[in-house]
Amino acid sequence: MKSITITAKVKLYPTSEQMIILNKTLSVIRDVLNFVSAFVFGQEGIRYLELNHVLYYPVRQQFGLRSQMTQSVFKTVLATCKSPCPAQAPADMWNKISKV
C-alpha cells in the first residue's frame, strides 16, 4: 500500500493579541536555541540522547517549554551543528531580529 503525503501552504492572519503571543513564544524559542547551542558548541560528537539526558529537565524548568518543543530545539541545534560548524561560536547564534 502506497502512502501519499499532502502538504498545504497556508497564510495566517493573526490578531494583534495573537501576534504578541506569537512574538513572545518565538523569543523564548530563540533564547532556548542559544542556551542549547552554547552547551553543544565545543562538545564534538554529542548525540541526541546525551543532550536529552543532560538538558531536558533544565530547559523545561528554566524556559517553561513543553516536551515537543524542547525535543524540536535539541534536534534543530544538533542538525545545525552537523553541518559545518563555524570555528568559533557566535555569541548569539540564533539572532533576535526586530522589525524595522
C-alpha positions, 0 to 999 in steps of 0.5 A, spaced: 500 500 500 502 506 497 502 512 502 501 519 499 503 525 503 499 532 502 502 538 504 498 545 504 501 552 504 497 556 508 497 564 510 495 566 517 492 572 519 493 573 526 490 578 531 494 583 534 493 579 541 495 573 537 501 576 534 504 578 541 503 571 543 506 569 537 512 574 538 513 572 545 513 564 544 518 565 538 523 569 543 523 564 548 524 559 542 530 563 540 533 564 547 532 556 548 536 555 541 542 559 544 542 556 551 542 549 547 547 551 542 552 554 547 552 547 551 553 543 544 558 548 541 565 545 543 562 538 545 564 534 538 560 528 537 554 529 542 548 525 540 541 526 541 540 522 547 546 525 551 543 532 550 536 529 552 539 526 558 543 532 560 538 538 558 531 536 558 529 537 565 533 544 565 530 547 559 523 545 561 524 548 568 528 554 566 524 556 559 517 553 561 517 549 554 513 543 553 516 536 551 515 537 543 518 543 543 524 542 547 525 535 543 524 540 536 530 545 539 535 539 541 534 536 534 534 543 530 541 545 534 544 538 533 542 538 525 545 545 525 551 543 528 552 537 523 553 541 518 559 545 518 560 548 524 563 555 524 570 555 528 568 559 533 561 560 536 557 566 535 555 569 541 548 569 539 547 564 534 540 564 533 539 572 532 533 576 535 531 580 529 526 586 530 522 589 525 524 595 522 
